Structure formats: C-alpha cells, structure tokens
Amino acid sequence: MRAALAVALAAALAVALAAAAAHGNGPVAFEPAEVRRIVGHGPWPQPVLPDRSNRVAGDAQAIALGRRLFFDPRLSANGAIACSTCHVPSLAWTDGRTRANGLAALDRNTPSVVNAGLGRWFGWDGGADTIWAQGLRAMLDPREMGASPALVAGAIRGDEALACLHDAAFGAGAVRRDDRQVMVDASKAIAAFVATQTSGRTPFDDFRDALGRGDRAAAARYPAAAQRGARIFVGKGNCSVCHFGPAFTNGEFHDVGVPYLLPGGRVDEGRHGGIKRLRADPFNLLGTYSDDASGASATRTRHVEMQHANFGQFKVPSLRNVALTAPYMHDGRFATLSDVVRHYSELDMERIHAHGEQLLRPLRLTPGESADLVAFLESLSDPRGREEPGALRPVEGCGR
C-alpha cells in the first residue's frame, strides 16, 4: 500500500512539474518512468555491512588502531609513505594527481577510499576481493610502500600504544604472533577504519527523496540545470546502466574507450591482469587469512572467470563525491568533468576492442546538454566531503 501511494505521488508530481515547465528553464517535466529511475539511485546513506572475512570489522578498538596505522609512515620502507599520502582527507581521500606516486611513480590514478565498504572488488583492476587484501597489496608493492611483514610487525611492536591497541583488538598476545599474521591484522584494522569513511547526503539526495514522496516544492529547489542533467543521465545518456543504484556504480568492469597503453611500450591489462593477481594472491578470500569460516564470502572469488574481453576493462567508479576527486579515469587523463562528458559525447568506437562493450555509443550532446549533465554530476557530492576526520580519541589503557 505504501509503495503504491509513493508511486502515485511521484506520478502526480511529474504531471505537476510538466505543467510548470517553462521552455526548459523551469522544473523538468519528468515522465513517471524517469522518476522511477531517479528514485532508484537511493536511498542514501546505505548501510555498510560488516566484512565476514574480517573478524574485527566494526570493532571500535580495531577502528582506533586502523586509523592510527592509516596515517603512520613507519609502515613504509623509507618511513615517509603512509596510506594517507595518497588518500588525503582534505582531497576527498584522493591525492589530486594524474597518477599516484609512492616510493615510485605508479601507472594509475588514486581512487578515493570513501564508500569502499560498499564494494566487492578493489583497485581499478579488481585485483583484491577485500579492503584488507587491497591494503596488503599497497603495503607490499615495492613502488607503493615497499614494506615487509617484519617491517610492519616491528613498527607495531616497537610502539607501546600501537602494540596495546593491537592486542585490544585481536586478543592478548596477538602482537607476538608471527610477523605475517601481525601484518595481516594491521591491514584488517586499517580496513575496519576505511569502512567507516562514508559520504554524506548531497543536493541530489534531497531532490530524489522529494520526487519519491511527491513533494513538488522541495523538488523545485534542485537547480533546473541539474534536473535536465538527471534526465540525460537516466535517459539519453544511458549512464545509469553502469552507474546505477544508490552508489552510482555496478561495481564491475568495462572498456569505455580509454587507451591502456603505458609509457615504454607497456600495456595496462586492466581486469585481465587483475584476475591473474586475484587468483595468485595468498590473501584472497580463498586463502587461510580469511576469517569467514563458512566460505560464503569467497563465492565471487571462487567463480570469477578470466575472458579475453576483460583486457582493457577497468572498474566503474562510484559517482558519489565525483566533483571532488579530479582528475578522472583509471589513468587520470581527464582534468575536469566536462572533459569526461566530452569523451562520452564524442566517443571513438575504434578505441573499444572487438570484444568490448556493446552498450556504448557516442552521445552527441549539445553544449547545453553537456553543461546540464555536468551540473547533475556536481550535485552528487557531499558538501562536507573534504573535511578532515575529527580529533583522535584516546583508547582506555593504551596511552593514546
């Protein structure tokens, strides 16, 4: 009954907006089907379900430890690179660079960790199946942090407060276990912290909710340009096929016509290489370090199949906070959202390999339509998305 009433109200609102529309400058005359698609991008926020492979997910003491480790450069080979070197809170947990730079220059753009807790594959290539496995990949990669199990374990054991927090989260004496296990525990604590980083509500969410409840006055407060952009997004642009749901992503991998050649004649295999890494990773969900005794969370890893079409595919990013996380694409090639929209408007189908996407076609947007789509994308960002985290709270019995 409630659902039927909501649909009826939304349809009535669409009719009312149609009557109020004035040559494209007033509220958009959304059709009921468009309203349903827009409402499908919510509600927000979404609950973050605990990761069953990480027994300390959601644990306050593990989150406290993970936060400290996230900002600690002692986990790197040169003592100067922390997770926060690339994932900077004031830059919406990215780094603002075209491509990341750790101990050496990397090949890909730094994605934000915000809303990572809603994902199922991690990294542009999906080479990790949990946040904590992705964290270990960064720790151990000689180009990123260049750490080792001994270095990470030593950094924790050598700091009285960190050692205390580690035992508080993982059990008395846990810090004295073998180096590799202590390193895995450290990454699980970091993952517990990362999963708490979620984006807040946006102007779009208020508009979406107003449409859903049939509140004409509240819906009209959403800028007209963003309304027109929303219509393009769910209609002509076909954007919501891949960027769907409350997080604006299907969490999967696609070839969108972005070149994957690298300097020196190298090639970025994208998802093809990611599946190789996933299968070879001793820290994947099929390995002994997962805390999910049922094995249920490993189903996706167990059944993932590598195909030729995976070559050159990269993960569909969430569009939440997209206005705050430039530059864009897996290699950071586009400096602005306007550049991204232009790419899809003028898409070169020759760049999509023969076994690639069949849904994509050049959008051929007018300048006005492009500007409207950008206005819509800008409305998907949390106004507080660049705030620094609050002050550290001391953990009882652990000094800080």
N, C-alpha and C positions, 0 to 999 in steps of 0.2 A: 504494500500500500504506500509506504513511504517513498519507495523508489519510483512508483508510478506518478506520485504527486510531484516529485522533483523533476521528472522528465516533462510533465505538463507545464510546470512553472518555467522551465528552461525554454520550452517551445513558445510559451506566451511572451517571454522576454525577447526572443528572437523576432517575433512579429512586431513588438513594440519598437525595437531598435530599427527595424526596417522602415517603420513609419517616420522615425526621427532622422533618418539618414539624409544628409544634405550634400549631394554632389561629391560624395567621397570624403568630405571634411568632417562630418559628424560621426556618431557611433555607427559601426558596421552592421549591415543587415545580415546577420548570421543565419544560415539555414539550420534547422534542428540537427541535421547530421553533423554540421560543423561544430555545433555546441557540444554534441556528444564526444567528438574527437578532442576538443579542447579540455572538456571536463576529465577526459581520460588521462590527462597529464597531472593528476593529483589523486588524493590529497597530499599535502606537504605540511610538515615533515613526515617522513616514513620511519617506522621503527627499524632499528638495526638489530638483527637477530644475532645472538652470540654464536661465535665460530666454534662448532663442536670439536674441531681439531686442536683447539687452543683452550686448555682447561682453565686458564686464568683470564679468558675474555670476560670483560665486565667486572673484574675484581678490582676494588679500589686501590689495594696495595700494589697490584701489578701495574695499574694505570699510573700510579705515582712513580714507580720505578721506570716505566716506559717513557714517561715524559722527561725525566732526567737524562735517560740514555739518548733520547732523540736529539737533544741539544748538546751532547757530550762529544767533543772532537777526539777524545782519547781512544775512541773505538776505531780510529783510522791509523794507517801505517805511519803517517807523518805527524799525527797528533793535531792536525789542523782542519780535518774534514769531518763534519757531523751530518746526520740526516738533514738537519736544518740548514746546512749550507746550500742545498738545492731546493729544499722545501721551506721557504721563508714565510713565516706567518703574515708579515706586512705586505707580501706579494701574493696573497691568497694561496699560500703554501706551494708556490712555484718559485722560479728564480728569475723570470723575465728575460732569460737568454734564448737565443735561437736554438742552441743545443747545450745540453748540460756539460758541466765541467767539474770533475772531481780531481783525483790525482793526475788525470789526463783528460783531454777533450773526448767527449762521447759523441755518438752518432745520432742521438735522438733528443727531442725536446723533453723537458721535465714536466710530467703531468702533476696536477695537484693531488694531494692525498685526501682532500675533503670529500666526504661521502664514500670513501674507499670501502667502508664497512658494508655497503650495499652491493659490492661487486662479487663476481665469481672467478674472473681471470684478472691477472695483474701484470702490468707492464704493457707497452704498446704491442708486444707480440704474444701476450698471454703466456709467457714462459714460466709463470708461477701460478699456483692454484690457491694460495692463501696470502694474506698480507705478510705473515711472518716468513714465509718462504721467499717472497719478494725482498723483504728486508735482509735476509741472509745473502741473497744474490748481490745486493748492493754492498754489503759489508765485505764480501769475499772477492768481488771483482777487482782485479789489480788496477783498473782505470778509475774506479769509483772510490772506495775507501781502502782497499788493499789490505784488509785485516786478516787475521787468522784466528782459529779457536783459542790458541794460547794468548794472543794479544787481548782479545775481548774478555776472556775469563780473568786474565791478570789485572785488567783495568777495574773490574768489578771487585775482585778480592782485595785489591790494593786500596780501595776507598771504603772506609769503615761504614759510612752511611749507605752506600750502594750495596755493600755486602749484607747489611742488615735488612734493607728493603728486599733484596733478592730472596733471603731466607723467609721473610714475612710473606712474600707472595708464593713461593714454591715449596716451602716447608723447611723446618730446621735442618741445617747441614747441607742444604741443596747447593750452596755456593762452593762446597768442597767436592762436588761430583766432577767427573772428567770434563776437560776443557770444552769439548764439542757440545756436551749437554748444556753446560753453562751458557755457551754462545747461543744455542737454540732457545734456551729460556729467555735470554736477553731480547732476542728478536720477538718472541711471543709477548713479552712485556711491552715492547715498542708497538706491536700490532694492537694490543689492548688499548694503548693510548691513541693510536691513529684512528681506531674505530670510533672514538668519541668526537672526532672532528667532523661535524656535520654542518651543512649550510642552513641558514635560517630562511624565513619566508621572504618573498620577493613581491614586487608590484604585480607580476603575473599571477601569483597565487591568490592575491586578493581579488583580481579580476575573474579568475577561474572559479573561485568559490561563489562570487556574485552571480555568475552565469548559472551555476549549478542550483542555486536557490531561487533564481528568478528575480534578483534584486536589480532592477533597471538603474536606479540612481547610483548604486555602488559600482556597477559595471561601467557606467558612463564616465567614471573618474579615471579610468585607464586611458592613456593617450590614444587618440584616434589613429596615429601612425602605427602604434604597436598593435592595435586591433586589426588594421589592414594587414600587417605583417603576420599576425596569428592566422589569418585566413589563408595567406600564401603558404605558411608553414604546414598547415594540415590539409591543404588542397593542392593548388598548382605545383607547389614546390616538392610535394611528396616527402618532405623532410621527416615526418613522423613515422615513416616506415622503419627507419633505423633509429631515429632519436625519439623513441616512444616511451610512454609511461611517466610516472612522477619524476624520475631522474633524467628523463630525456636521453635514454640510451637503451639499446637492446643488449649491451654488454658483449657483443660479438665482434666479428672481424670482417672488413670489407676492403675491396680495392676501389678507391674513389678517384683514380686517375692522377694520383700524386707520384712522381717518379721515385724510384727506390734505389737509384744509383748513388754511390758514395764516392768521396774523393779517393784517388789512387786506383780507380777502376774496380773498386769493391761494390758489392751488391748487398742491400739490406733485404733479407728474405722475408721479413715480417712474420706472419703467423706460421709459415712453413718452418722457419728456424725456431720459433717459439715452441712449437710442439716437440721438436727434437730436444730442446733444452728441458722442457717439462718432463719428458719421459726419462731423461738421463739424470734428473735432479734427485739426489738422495733425500731431500727434504720435502718431496711432494707428498700428496695425501695417501699414496700407496706405500710410503715408507714407514719406518719404525718410529719416527718422531711425531707422528700424528697422535693426538690424544683421543681420537674418536674410535673407541673400541668396536663400535658397530660397523665401521667402514662405510656407512651410508653417505658420508660427505665426499667420499672418494669416487662416487659413481661417475661424475663428469670426467674425472681424470682417467678412469679405467676405460671409458668408452670413446674418448676423443680420437679421431682418425685424421691422419695427415693426408691431404689430397693435393694434387698439382695446383688446384685453384687457390690454395692457401698462400701461394707465393705472391708477395707484394701486398697482402692484406694486413691491415692494421686495425687496432681496437677502435670501436666507436666511442668517443669520449662523451661523458655527460655534458650537457649544456648548462647545468647549474653553475653559476658564477662565471660564465664564459666571457663576459665583458671585462673580467678582472685578470684573466690568465693568458693574455697575449705573450708571445706570438703563437701561431696555431699550426696544426697538423703534426705528424709524428716527427718531422724534421724542422719544425718551426719556420717554415718557408714564408708564411703569410703573417705580415705585421699587424693587420687590422681585420676586424670582422667584415669590413667592406671588401677586403681582398678575398676573404673566404667566399662570400656571396658571389663575387665576380667569377671565381673559379667554377662554381656550380652553374652559374648563368651561361658561361662560355665553355663548358666542359669539352675537352678534346677527347673524343671517344677512342682515338688511336692510342691513347696512353693506357687504356684499360685492356689488359691482355685477353686473349681469345677465350679463356675460361673464366673470366672475371664477372663483374656484376651485369645483370640484365635489366635491373630496375632504373639505372641512371640514364638520364638524357639531359642535354643542355636545357636549362630553364628558360633562357632567352627573356630575362626580366628587363623591364624598362628601368631607367634610372630611378623613377619614383617608387617602383615596386622593390628595387634593391634597397633603397633607403628605408622603406617600411619594414622589410624583413630584418634589417639591422636594428631598427627601433624595437622590434619584438625581441630579438636576441638579447639586447641590452637590458630588457625588463626581467630577465631570468636570473639576475644577480642579486645576492643578498647585500643590502646597503652596509652591513657590518662585516662583510667578507674579508676585509683586510685588517681586522682588529688583532692585536697581539693577545695571546692567552693571558688569563689572569695570573696574579702572583702565586708562586708555589706555596702550597700549604705543607707545613712540617708534618711528618708521619710520626705518631707517638712511638717513642722508644728507639727511633732511628736517627735522631740528631737533626735531620733536615728533610 
